Amino acid sequence: MKNIRLIATSTFGLESCIKREAQRLGFENIKAFDGRVEFDGDESDIVKANIWMRFPSKILIKMGEFKALTFDSLFESVKALDWGSWIPVDGKFTVIGKSVKSTLHSVPDCQAIVKKAIVEKLKLKYHVDWFDETGADYKIQVALLNDIATLTIDTSGDSLHKRGYRQNAMDAPLKENLAAAMIDLSYWRKNRILFDPMCGSGTIPIEAAMIARNIAPGLNRSFACDSWKRIDKSLWKQAKIEAYKAIDYDFPLKIYGSDIDPDAIELAKENAEKAGVDDCIEFSVKPLKDATLMGDYGCMITNPPYGERLGELKTVEELYRTLGRLMATNPTWSSYVITSMEYFEKLFGKRADAKRKLFNGRIKTDYYQFYGPRPPKDWSN
């Protein structure tokens, strides 16, 4: 029975990607909200979601949701939840919080009340007066929005965008889950060319290669719930065996990345090797003005500089004009660009077919999508 309600937290704008992903993974009772997607599952689904989901930031267990206008009601409602089904007698648990447009606006006070309520509930279950908290870690969040409190336990630990292959990155790196979402929102498929002419440390080409090869993004990292007593070790072992078997090494890929910075390209190559996709991406040191489009019906997906720093604006504007001229050399190609520059289309020389608001970290951006024609049915590049 799927009796655990799970929350996949989302960067604003990626909810639809996460919902489709949850559907592909076979999760049940899926519902999308601003900033999150909820679905039903069991212990094996917690493992599957952490290992396989590319777009969320966290996988949380939803312990309860209720209206809280007073500290007394918050305490009693939290105490009523079944914390002992997850937290063992030696469990270490911390409480974090946030409050938006709510009567209980003091986050430290809310955290203290929640912690006290959980301790009182666990005392009743384990018949002890003191908890050493020497065991596995359980991070609990109390989130208040419009006086509705949501209590969750974090199963992921580090954000899921941390795949484990990118130990170092250039300035203003694109998060892996956002790069994966940009690819998912594009018309690129593994039989088409993908090119990032400003690839930096290689995140977009690497994420594309991992998607094409069906490499689970969480296969080579750890999670907060790895050591939880309720989730049997055999579930992790079986899930990883299945994930390794699912990798497709046979399909020939044409993925390219270039950048003007030699150090960035060396870093991209190192990251691709760590991700296990170095054999299917071709990286090169090349300024944008020297880039060319190889073949037809390819997809250019890129995260160029935004011109946020003082003195960079003119350089970035010329970069965008150069990018537009490059894409005009082959009208069969599709282009996808994320940037915070509001007049990007004017510089690029073309109006986007679609535009989606996304957040790159704390920077509000638009994802501009320019569609080329569909490849013919008998086409092969």
PEJO-V593694 format. One record per helix or strand. SS is the DSSP state (2 for helix, 1 for strand). FROM is the first residue (numbers start at 1). TO is the last residue. If there is no record, write none. Layout:
<<SS:FROM:TO> <SS:FROM:TO>>
This chain:
<<1:4:9> <2:15:24> <1:28:33> <1:36:41> <2:43:52> <1:59:67> <2:71:79> <2:83:85> <1:92:100> <2:107:126> <1:137:145> <1:148:154> <2:176:184> <1:194:196> <2:203:212> <2:224:227> <2:233:246> <1:255:259> <2:262:275> <2:278:280> <1:281:285> <2:288:290> <1:299:302> <2:313:328> <1:334:339> <2:344:348> <1:354:360> <1:363:370>>
